[in-house]
Amino acid sequence: MAMNIGLDTRRLLPPFMPVQRNQDGIFGRLLHLCFNGSCRGYAPYAIKHDPPNRSDQVDHSHALSVGPLRVPDVLEALLQPLYKWPFGMNSSSNLKVAGRYLYDISQLTRQAFMREVRKHCLDLTRLRIQHLKRCLNQKWNAPKYWKKDVKQVIANFRELALQENIGIPCDLPGNAEKRMVLFQELIRKFGQLLIYWPSIWETAKNYRRQGRLEAMST
């Protein structure tokens, strides 16, 4: 989580999603996808995630819920197919490819865009169901309460897959149509951000270097 992360900003890193929740999650996805030469490490410490005004008691059904999907959930589904792409070691080029992919999706007609989003949400839901089933098979000696919870999450994913509005983000304002209009625009702008991010990064780095040189000269 971004509240508990240290970044080496001397080299190019992906941008954070500028809006909505789970911006650090999208950052992590892009880091994993596009930065094959990156190095990640974990310190042997933990920080409690304890937001203000949140009850200490979490409803069990809420803890096991899987929907409705929000903007980052749907965006994660759109990014999932890129894991099969042959990305190389050039992080700058990889980001541009990912950005062009999102931008091209955003240029589809409204109906085609909705079909594409729904398809990817269903595909990711099926992948998660398959993963949970493997967990159940592999962890045959796990506690009964754990197995029961995993089976409930699988059932929740199956129920989610049957919903007609599975690809419509629930955290945007307006009715379903307006939310999809906004989401399509968000995907377009985020795709453009990824395309131009290496240039933005390089320009910012040059400005910073120039400012340091000017400060040294005075």
Disulfide bonds with the S-S distance in Angstrom:
none
